[in-house]
Amino acid sequence: MKIRRWLLLSLVLLFFSVLKAQQQQDTIPPKVTSVFLEHSDLLSYDKAINVDAQILRGNVCFRHDSSFMYCDSAYYYESLNSLEAFSNVRMEQGDTLFVYGDYLIYEGNIQLARLRNNVRMVNNQVTLYTDSLNYDRIANVGYYFNGGKIVDEDNVLSSFLGQYSPDTKMAVFNDSVKLENPQFTLYSDTLEYSTVSKVATILGPSVIVSDSGTVYTSRGWYDTANDQSLLLDRSQVVSGNRILIGDSIAYNKQDGFGEAFGNMCLRDTAQKVILEGQYGYYNERTEYAFATDSARFIEYSGIDTLFLHADTLEMIAVDSVSREIKAFYGVRFYRTDLQGVCDSLQFNTRDSVLYMFRDPILWNENYQILGDTILVFMNDSTVDYAHVKEYAFASQFIDSTYFNQLKGSDLKAFFQGKEVRKIDVAGNAELIFYPIEKDGTMVALNEAKGGFLSIELKENSLDRLVIWPTPVGSLTPIPDLTPDKKFLKDFKWYDYLRPKDKNDIFTKQMRKTQTETPRRSNKFVH
């Protein structure tokens, strides 16, 4: 036990000793060394020209520590440990860093080189071009402040302000930044760039332009070697008429694939549709889109906007102008003139048909329509008619006690404006309705059956009824009604499932009991 404590104490003391030594080392200023004249063809001194300087001409060479400086002529200020170099200026540091220019002022005490006119800094495959460069040998950083560019094997980067570190191979660009790549051009306010990984880190408002589209972002990174990027802060990827937005987007330009995380939105401005979700992705090449987690589809091509929610949404390109929308699990949608729920749904913008599958229910005004499958046909974004295939049942709310009801094998409900105007039933038609007197009172229940049935409505009231062939009917006064006569078999009123507005589509509603699912009656037996 004592040995363990002793080892632990030793390790702690060693850690703090190293830390203290490091801190002391960081605070110690670099040692000042002298700048030496290595060679010159001619050396002279002229007090009239420069009282403090030795004048050097021809093949001039200076050395400061491991750095060598060459020029055609120079002023050497030995007492100030500095020099001024002219024409064909060249600095060499090791065998990897070379700096060229027309003019140089070098201050040995602070190891700062100021180069002007036709300046180049060459570090392996990286070259920096500018007319004004300050090179700090202590930090090993060169920075320009009046325009410059950095060129490597893949990219050309330019800006008004910039710096480059030969040690880290990192470059920083500010103000009027431009990154030129054979595949795209990036414009930015602030950018960092690694000449090793070829990754550009975006730190300010930026636009990336290419043949395939445009990207708008203010923060993220772009791997220029692999055409991959991570875009943050509600970035936008624009491809033709489609715009992908997200809190963050993982975008692969080469594959044309964008994956959005958080408040994803895909807008098709041509088709006037929007796909939303907390997660989703879009493939520019196949034009396939996917959304889930609070997924919503919006269609706004007409006067009324359709808002649709499901657990999972897909948008598929049918052709160059048409889109197909598929919704899976827990579908709920809302329009001012039409609301509905079902398990799954499909909508095609080409034929404007809405397909509702598995326990679909449709509402219009005070009408409820349900069946095995419902098809809603649109005409210029308005509802033309709804077709219920198999086990059709339509109900009209009169009050909490009385409902007009209609059922059969196949049903079509025709709309005019935003209201149901006509209903046709084919096969095993059954009808219960309450005629309304002029004073608004109900006097009896009218029940009818037949093979086929057609009714016309006016101001939400029965205007005309046709039943054929061999209709059977009865009239029961209201006082003689018993509860079992007021409803057709399988009647249910699902108004509590009905979406109330565009936000209510996200409210998860469950049927109250399993028995409330419409029972599949034998259509050959009444």
BELDAUR-V87465 format. One record per pair of residues at least 12 apart in sequence whose ideal C-beta (glycine too) atoms are under 6 Angstrom apart, sorted by the first residue. I is the first residue (numbers start at 1). J is the second residue. Records with the same first field share a line. If there is no record, write none. Layout:
I->J  J
//
This chain:
30->138
32->109
33->65
35->62  64  81  108
36->63
37->62  76
38->61  63
39->61
40->56  60
41->58  59
42->57  58
43->56
50->75
52->77
53->75  77
54->76
56->74  76
57->73
60->74
62->83
64->108
67->93
68->92
69->91
70->90
71->85  89
72->87  88
73->86
81->108  109
82->107  108
83->106
84->105
85->104
89->101  104
96->124
97->123  166
98->122
99->121
100->120
101->115  119
102->117  118
103->116  117
111->137  138
112->136
113->135
114->134
115->133
116->132
117->131
119->133
121->142
123->166
125->152  153
126->152  195
127->151
128->150  164
129->149
130->144  148
132->144  146
140->166  167
141->163  165
142->164
143->163
144->162
145->161
147->160
148->162
150->171
152->195
154->198  224
155->179  181  224
156->180
157->179  193
158->178
159->173  175  176  177
160->175  176
161->174  175
169->195  196
170->194
171->193
172->192
173->191
174->190
177->191
179->200
181->224
184->208  210
185->209
186->208
187->207
188->204  206
189->204  205
190->203  204
198->224  225
199->221  223
200->222
201->221
202->217  219  220
205->218
213->238  239
214->238
215->237
216->236
217->231  235
218->233
219->232  233
220->232
227->253  254
228->252
229->251
230->250
231->249
232->248
235->249
237->251  258
239->284
241->268  269  270
242->268
243->267
244->258  266  282
245->265
246->260  261  264
247->262  263
248->261
256->284  285
257->283
258->282
259->281
260->280
264->277  280
266->282  289
271->323  349
272->300  301
273->299
274->298
275->289  291  297  315
276->296
277->291  292  293  295
278->293  294
279->292  293
287->317
288->316
289->315
290->314
291->313
292->312
295->310  313
296->309
297->313  325
301->381
302->381
304->335  336  337
306->335
307->334  502  505
308->333
309->332  505  506
310->327  328  330  331
311->329  330
312->328
313->327
314->326
318->350
322->349  350
323->349
324->348
325->347
326->346
327->345
328->344
331->345
332->499  505
334->499  502  505
337->418
338->364  383
339->363  498  499
340->362
341->361  497
342->356  360
343->358
344->357  358
352->378
353->375  377
354->376
355->375
356->374
357->373
360->374
361->494
362->374
363->498
364->420
366->396  397
367->396  420
368->395
369->388  394
370->393  518
371->388  391  392
372->390  391
373->389
374->388
375->387
383->415
385->412  414
386->413
387->412
388->411
391->520
392->408  411
393->407
394->406
402->434
404->433
405->432  488  491
406->431
407->430  488
408->425  427  428  429
409->427  428  523
410->426  427
411->425
412->424
420->457
421->457
422->456
423->455
424->454
425->453
426->452
428->523
429->450  452  453
430->449  488
431->448
432->447  488
433->446  462
436->461
442->478
444->475  476  477
445->476  481
446->475
447->474
448->467  471  473
449->472
450->467  471
451->469
452->468
453->467
454->466
490->518  519
492->516
497->509
//
